[in-house]
Amino acid sequence: MREKNSLIISKLLKNMSPHPQFVSVHGGHSGQFCDHAIDSLEEIILRYIELGFSWVGVTEHTPAISSPLLDPGQVQAGLTPELLLATFTEYMKECRRLQEKYKDELTIFAAMEIETYSGYEQFVPFLLDRFQPDYIVGSVHFVDDISIDYSQKTYAQAVQKLGGVDELYKRYFDLQYEMIERFRPSVVGHFDLIRIFDADYKTRLMKPAILEKIRRNLQLIHELDLIMDLNLRSLVKGADEPYISRPILKLAGEMGISVVPGDDSHGVQSVGGFMNTGINLLEDLGFSTNWKKPQLYRY
């Protein structure tokens, strides 16, 4: 009987799939290079290594193109577009240094997260040419030059400017579509960030006019074979689900879109935050956990 049980256990173990690797397709913001993060980039990299990550994309925010696009925190800190560009230059240098230093312990991608404010159509190509990141994360933080995720106050300003929450959602997804079509980012960041200060987002996302735009954007992501970031940052802040919300995740899964976890870490403490929760969610919805790596940008 003992021998039979041993054979059964051995067979079960053999058939069990290995635990999915820890990766982050969107992470590594540090206090060294980002005014709303903490800790040095090297400390953050060492934490990824400590937690056994296989690879990570360090995806620092691109600098503001003009003073009106600085967020209130940056203004208070006395930052300027020129200072932010100089800081971003140092970020890329440091990221390349760490990439080489820790290459035997962790695969590091030196990437950047782009914005959608006025002039980005010209500014992003300038940044790509100057810094040649490994890949870009295409995100929408600004709707008609108003930050929608900085605070409830700025979100309300965007709602007022667009003429209502539904209109803000529709404009957000239109900007996202334009950005994806123009730059084909390897990773689409926190797809439904627009819900951040909307208590009724679960109902709103399913409204026909909004859902139509969501389906359209997902179809483009599918056609371009891009990765969607399962952004776990919202869980760190107390939300009950990550960006992307479950109904949109189901649609993405039906289309065969690759979805990869991103911890969107902003310091050592948030590195790998809720990674198991994200992996379990993707497994539950039938997504592959043989993680697709971002397509490197061709120069």
N, C-alpha and C positions, 0 to 999 in steps of 0.2 A: 504493500500500500504506500509506504514511504517513497519507494522508487517511482511508483506511478505518479504520486503527487509532485515529485521533483521534476519529472518529465513534463507535466502539465505547466508547472511554473516556468520551466526553461522555455517552453514553447510560447507562453504568454509574453515573457520578456523579450524574446526574439522578434515577436510580431509587433511589439510596442514601438511607436515612432519616437525618436529622440525628442527631448524637450526643445522647443523652438529657441533659436539663438536670440539673445538680446541685441537689438540694433536700434538706432535712432536716425530716422531720415531727416529730422528737423530738430536740432538741439544745439547746445553749447554756447548760449548767450552768457557772457561773463561781465562782471563789474569792471573788468579791465578795459572793455571796449563798448559797453552798453550802459547808459545812464540809469536804466531801471533794472539792472541785474546786480549780482554780488559775486565776489571771489575772483581769483585769477583764472585765466583760461587753462593754464597748466594744472592747477588744482582740480579743475573740472575734468580734464582729460584723465588725470590720475584716478579720479573716482569712477569714470567709465571703465578703466582697466581693472580696478578693484572689484567692480560688479560683474566682470567677465563679459563685457560687450564684445561682439565680433567686429562690428564697424559702426561708425557714427559720422553723420554729416554735421559739421560745425557751420551754422547758417546765420551769421551775424546780420543784423539789419543794415541795409544800405543807408548812407547819410542823407539828410534832407537836402533838397536842391536849392531851397531859398528860405529866408528867415520866416515868412508867413507860415511855412509848413513845419516849423519847430513845434513840438508839443509843449504844454505849459511847464512841465518838469524840466525840459531842456532850456527853456527861456530862463527859468528860475536859477538854473545852474550856470548861467552865463555862456552857454554853448552857442556856436555859430555854425553855419554850413561849412565854412572853411575849416574850423576846428574838427568838425565831425568827419570831414573828408581826410584830414591828416590822421585822425584816430583810426579810420577804416584802413588807411594805408599800413599803419602799424599792425592792425589786426591781421591782415593778409600775410605780412612778414612773419608774425608770431605763429600763425596757423601753419605755415609752410615749415617753420623750424620744428614745431611739435610733431608734425606729420613725419618728418625724417627721424626725429629723436626716438619716437615710440613706434616706428614702423614694424618692429618685431613683436609688439604686444597688442597693437590695435590698428586697424585700418581707419585712417582719418581722411575724410573728404573736406577740403577747404572750400566752402560754398558761401553763398550769400542769399539773403531774403530780400526780394525787390518789392517796391511799393507801386501805387497807381495814382499818384498825384499829378498835377499839371506839369507837363514837361518830361514825364518819365519816358515817353517814347524816344526822346533824344538822350536822356541822361543814362538810362540803362545800357544802351550800346557803348557809351563812353566808359562806363564802369567795367563792362565786360572786356573791352579792348585794353583798358589800363591794368586790370587786376587778373584777368583770365582765371576766374574761379573754376573749380572742378564741375560744379553745376549750380543751378539757381532754383530757389524755392519761389514760386509765384504766389504771392499773398495779396490780399486786399485789406488794408487797414484804414484807407482814406476813401470816402465817398464824396465826390465833388469838393475835394481838398479839406474835408472835415474828418478828423480822426473818430472812428466809430468804436474804438475799443479802449481809448484812454480813460474815459470816465463816463458816468451816467449823464453828466452835464453836456459833454461834447456829443454824446449819442443823441441826446434830446435836441441839440442844435441841428444835427443832421436830419432828424425827423422833421423838424420845423421847416428846414430849407427845402426838403423834398416833398412836403405836403402830406405827411402821414407815414406810419410805420410800414404799411404795405408797399408804398412807393419807394421807401428806402430800401427794402429788400429787393425789389425789382431792379433798381438802379445798381445795387451791389452786384447782383448776378450778371447784369449787363457788362459792368466794368470787368468782372472776373472773366467773362467770355472774351472780351476784347484783349485782355492781357494774355490769356492762354493762346489765343489765335496769333497774336503778334510775336510772342517770345517763346512759345512752346517750352515752358519750364519743365525740367525733369520731374519736379515735384510740385503738386498743387497744395499749398499750405492751408490748414484749418478751413476747409471748404465752406462751412456754414458759420463762420465767425460772426456774421451779422446778427446772430441770435443772442449775442453776449448779454445785452441788457433788456431782453424782451421775455417777460414771464410767460407770454402766450405763444412762444415760438413753435411748440409742437403742433399746435393748430394752424399757425400761420404758414409754416413750411408746406403744409398740405393744401393750401388754397390753390385752386386751379391755375390762376395767372402766375403764381410764384412757382408752383410745381412744374409748370411748362418750361420755365427758364432753367430750373434745376436739371430737368431731363435733358434739355438742349446742351447744357454745359457738360454733363456727364457723357453724353454722346461724343462731344469733341475730345474729351479726355481719353475716351476709349479709342477713337480713331487715331489719335496721336500717340497712343500707347504710353501714356504718362502714369506716374505713381500718384496716388492720393495719400496724404499724410493723415494717419489716425492720431490726431493731436491730443495728448493726454493732459495738457496744461489746465484745461477746464476742471478736471478732477482734483487737481492740487488746490484749486480755488473754491472747491466745494460743490461744483455742479454734479448732477447725477448721471451724466453721460459725457463722453468726450466729443470733440469735434472730429468726426462727423456723427450726426445723430443717427439713431438706429434705422429709421425708415429710408434715409438716403443711403446708408451703408448697404441695405438690402438691394436697392436699385443698382448700386455700383457692382455688387456681387453678381446680380443677374446679367449685367453687361460684360462680366469678365475683367473688370478693372482691378489692377493691383493696388492693394492698400497695405501700407507699411507703418508700423508705430513710429511716432515722433514724441519724445518726452518734452520738447520745447523747454529744456531746462534753462533756468535763469540763475544758477548758482549750484554749489556742490550738493546742497540739501535736496534739490529737486531733480538731480540726475537719476534717471531710471524710475521716476515716480509713477506708480500705478502701471508699470510695464506688464506685470502678470495679468492685471485686469483687462488691459487692452488686448493682449494675446488671447485670453480666454474668450473675449467678445468676438474676435475675428474667427477663432476656431468654431465657436458656436454658430456663426453665420456661414460657415463653410469656406472661408477664405484660406488660401494657401499660406502656410507659415514658412515656406521655403522662400525667404524674402528676396524680392527683386531689388537689385541695386540700381541707383539712379544712373541714367544715361549721362555720360560725361559730355560736357559742352565741347563742340568742335570749333576750333579757331582757324 
